[in-house]
Every structure is written in C-alpha cells, then in structure tokens.
C-alpha cells in the first residue's frame, strides 16, 4: 500500500460551522500554492473542533512538500511561496485567528495572524539587475510584458518599452541566459521582506557562457596579460579599489 503523509492546517477561531465555503476556498487556494506538488496533494476533510483543514500527500511528494514548508522559515522560499504564506496570514488576521501547519501533531510552520505586528507596506523604485532566460514576451501596449526565469528558477515579471526594443529582446527567447538592467519596483510586505513587483528593462547583455575550466585555463595562461605588468599585485589592488 502506498504510504501517505497527513498535513493539517489549523484556524483557531473558526469551526466547520462558522467557516463559509467561500472562505474555505480562499484558504485552500493559498494552501495549494504553499504545499505545491498539486498532483500528489489531496484535500481530505474539514475536521471538527477548531477548523482543521486536512490534506494527504502521496509518498512521491512528501519530501518536496516538507522542504517547501521548511524554506519559508529558512528564508529561502520562492516569491510565490512567500506570497501564499502572506495571503494565509492575512486571511487569519482578518478572521481574528492564528494558524499553523501540523505534521505528526507537531507545528512545522506557524502563522501569527491576529498577533502579527502590523508593518507599513512600502514601495520603492531602484536600479535593478537580473540574470535569467526570456520565457515569454509579447503584448499590444506601449509597455510590452516580458517574463524571465532567473538562474534560481524563479519567475520575474518585467516589461520593455518600444516595439523595436521588444523585437531585439525577443531574439533571446528561450535562448541562453542574459543580464537585464532597469528600474525595479520593490514592495516590502507585512513580513518585512522585499519582493520585486516588476522590472522596467532598459538594456541587456549576453552572459559569458565560458565554463569554469575555460576561465581557470585563461587565468593560468602566461598570455593573460598579468605577466607583462611590472607590478601585477599593485594593479590588482587598484582594480579592487584597495589603494
């Protein structure tokens, strides 16, 4: 028999009798993103007592789901996972509740909800650089939507102005990663973390695709230019801004 893992999300101020179906759907939608592995995560039951949203995770995805949950506390979660966590916490705060994700009776991820100190949401615009692959481009507005996937696999929402610029950028569609520069709009959420909302691309450049072995070979070569300098160490310190 295939093994499964039970994961329960608790809402302390609600019961099955006081949780409307529409509100339940909002919680389940955010939990689906938080857990991930949609194919292997199945809603089971809304248990009595406090509202307990129970799901079963099939064995192939147990490690992936637990790793995803741990990434939230560890500060390494993807932006979409942080967004889902914040959405759940906002729902709890609106319901005057606190919540938690439980596995084997223990809490693996807590949601302060009504107890969270409110942090003012702040938005800023600043120069931003992202390395990634163009995975989507196109639109009819003057600002043409662009989607990048960065080197860590996270999706980044961008835009570029002008049809000519968009056509040039489209040459890199699903090609090697590029480095894009522009003006990024960042927002600090209730959890104090900064999230890039959108990047207005000004320019880009192709990344050097040389392998580490190639780079080491160049550094080791007697023709790399350093040997011709009278004082290479002094030049290195100057380039590094140490002198």
N, C-alpha and C positions, 0 to 999 in steps of 0.2 A: 504494500500500500504506500502510495506516495506521501512523504511527510509534508506537513504544513506548519506554519507559524501563525499564532493568533496575535494581532496587534489591536489595541483598544485605545480610542481617543475619548477622554472624559471631559464633560462640561458640568462643573459642579452646581450651577444654579438652575439647570434645566432638568426636566424629566421627559420621558416619552409623551406624557400628556400635555406638556407645555411647550414642546418644540414643534412649531409648524413645519409642514412638509417643505415649503419654500425655503425656510431657514435651514432645514436639514440638507437640502440640495446645495446650498451655498457652502456649508461645511464640507460636504462630500467632494465638491468640485475642487476646493483648495487642498483637501487631504489627498486627492488623486495625484495632484502635482507634487505634493510633498513626498509621498511614498514612491512615485514613479512606477516603472515596470507594470504598466496597465494590464498587460496580458495575463499577469500572474497574481494580481491583487483583486480580491473579490469581496464585495460588501456582504456581510452575513446577517447582522441583526442589530437593532437598537435596543439594548438591554434596559431593564428597569432599574429603579433607584435614581441616581444621577444619570443624565443622558450619557450612555456609553456606546459609542459608535465602533462596532467590532468588524474587523475585516480578517480574512485569511490570506496568507501569502504562500503561494506554491513554492516548493523547495528550490527550483532553479533560480528564484529571485530573492531568496531570503537574505543572502549576504549583501546583494546590491541595495536592497531597501534599508537594511540596518546601517550600511555605510553611508547612504544618503542622509539618514536621520542624524548620524554622528557628525556629518560635515557641517550641520547647522551650528551646533555648539562649538565645533572646532574652528569656525570662521573660514572654512574652505568651500562652502556650498556655492553652487551656481546661482546667478542672479535670479533665475526663475524659481529656484527653491527658496531663496530669501523672500521673494515676493509672496510665495504661497504661505510661508511661515508668518509673515507680517499680516497677510489677509486673515488668517485664522486668529491671530492675536487681536486684530481689530474687531472681528466678529464677537470674540469673547468679551472684549471691553464693552462693546455695545450691549451685550446681554448681561452685563454686570457679573461676569463669570471669570474663573480661572480654569485652565485646562492642562492636560498632559497626555503624552503618548506613553502607554504602558505595554511592556512585554514581560511575560512571566511574573506579573504582579509588581514589577519594579518600574520606576519612571525613567525613560530613556531621553525624553525631551519635554521640558516644561514650558508653559505659556503663561506669563504673568497676568495677561488680560486686564482686569479691573485694577490690579495692583501696580501696573506699569506706570512709571513716572512719565508724564507727557513731555515729549521733546518737540520743540517747534520745528516744523518742516522747513528746510532751507534749500533754495535752488541757486546755483551759481553757474556762470559760463567761464570756461578757461581753455587755454590751448591744450589739445589732447592728441596723443599719438597711439594708434592701434595697429598691431600686426595681425593679418588674417587673410582669409580667402573670400573672394566675392562669390556668394552663393545665390544672390538674387539681385536683379536690377531692372528697373522699368517703371514707367508711370507717365501720366499726361500733364502733370502740373509743372510749374516752373522749377520747383524743387523736386527732383526725381528720387524716389525711395531706393535705397541700397541696403542690402543685408550682408554683413560679414560674419564669418565664423572665425573667432580668434584662435590662437595656437593652443589654447586650453579647451577648445571645443565649445566655447560659449558664443551665443548669437548676439551680435551687436547691431543695433538699429542705427542707420546712417541716412544721409541724403546728400545730393550733389546738385548744384545749380547749373543750368545750361545744357541743352541737348548735345552740343559738341563735346563738352566735358564728359557727359554720360556715355557717349559713344566710345570715347577713348578709354574710359574706365571699363567698359563692357568687354574690351579685348582680354581682360584678366579674369573673366567669368569662369569659375571652376578651374582656373589655372593655378600656378604656383602662388604662394602667399606674397602679399605686398605689404608695404608700410604706408598707412594713410595718416595724414596730418589735417587738423582742422580745429574748429571751435566746438567743444563738447559742452552739453548742458547736463549738469550733475544735480542730483537731489539727495539730500540727507533725510532718511526716513525716521520713523519713530524709534527704530533700534539703534540710531546713531551711525548707521553705515551709509556710505556714499554709493549711489548707483548712477551709471551713465544712462541718461534717458535717450539722447540722440546726439550724433556727431555730424556736423556740417563739414563735409570734406572739401578742403581747399586744394590739396595736392597729394601726390603719392609717388612712391618709388618702388622698384623691384628689389626684393631682398636678395642678398648674396646667398646662393644655393651651394656654396662650397662645403664639402664635408669637413668634419674636424681633422681628419687625416690630411686633407689638402692644406688646411690652414697651418697645421703643425709643420708640414713639409716646406711651406713658404718661409715660416719663421726660422727653420733650421738651415735654409739655403744661404750659402755665402754671398749670393747676389741679391739679398733682401734690402740692401742699402745701408744697414746699420754699420757694416764693417768699413764703409768708406768715410764714416764720420770720425773726426778727431776725438770727440768726447761723447760717445753714444749715451752714457749714463746721464750726463747733464742735459742732453737733448730730450731724453725720456722724461726727466723730471720737469722740464719746461712744458712738454706736451700735456703732462698730467696736472699742470698748474701748481706744482710743488715748489717752484722757485719764482 
